[in-house]
Each structure stands twice: as C-alpha cells, then as structure tokens.
Amino acid sequence: MLVQQILKSKADDGVVTLAASASVSEAAQMLAERKIGTIVISNDGKTAEGILSERDIVREIAQKGVACMTDQLSEVMTTGVVTCGRADQVDDVLQKMTDGRFRHVPVVEDGTLVGLISIGDVVKAKLAELAMEKDALQGMIMGH
C-alpha cells in the first residue's frame, strides 16, 4: 500500500501550519480548536521547517512551567523533520514512525507539503487492507 492511498482516503488532506514566530500558546489553541495532535511549522505554508506535537508542549511545560507558552515555536519545535513521499510504501513509513517514536509524518513532493499522515491513518488503512484480504481468502476457501 502506498502513502497516496491513505491521502486519498482522508476527508481533509490539508496540512495545518504555523510560522516559526508563532507562540506555543497559539499552537496549543490551534491544536485544541482543530482537535489535532500536530502542527507543521512552516513560514511559507509549503515547506516543513519543523513540527510541533502535543508531547512537545507538555515537555516544555514540565521543564519551564507555563512561562513557555509565550516562547516562539522556533525555540521548541522539532527540527530535522522526517518526511515521506506519496509513492512511499506505508510499511516503510510505519517503520520510521515506530523507530522514531513519533505519530505524524508530513508528505512532501518536490520540497512542497502535500499532506500529513498519522499513525491512526496508517492503522485504519492497514485494518481495511486486512479485512479485504480476509474476505478474499474466505471467498477462495468457500469457492466463490
């Protein structure tokens, strides 16, 4: 299965971004409003310069207290973002997520953000794939 298949199945393939100059408070507000777990940090809305998750915010609060809420995202975001492409195998992306212990991967084509997949998206797609395989095998066994 390819990453493109997951992107096609998502209701919204847009990527939520904020500029690196935005505050942790602004990011937390956006995460809460949109009911999402990650924001891609991008000054132009097209290039993944960093990524910020709920975990990053919790880590900062634990280290600095609520004073971190006024910090710029450039100070707390994860840089060196692991990305994938539309033509990548989902199993390979899942392995990167598992090895890196992260739950979201921006999808990039020719340096431009085209989507974001989460561990939940991958699990949903894998379950659908397994259900189709099960149905096909049952059909073969029963002679259909």
Protein Blocks (a to p, Z undefined) as FASTA:
>chain_A
ZZklmmmmpmblcdcdddfkbcfklmmmmmmmnopabdcddfklpacfbdcdfklmmmmm
mmnojmlmmpcfklmmcehiacddfklcfklmmmmmmmnopabdcddeehiafbdcdfkl
mmmmmmmmmmmmmmmmmmmmnoZZ
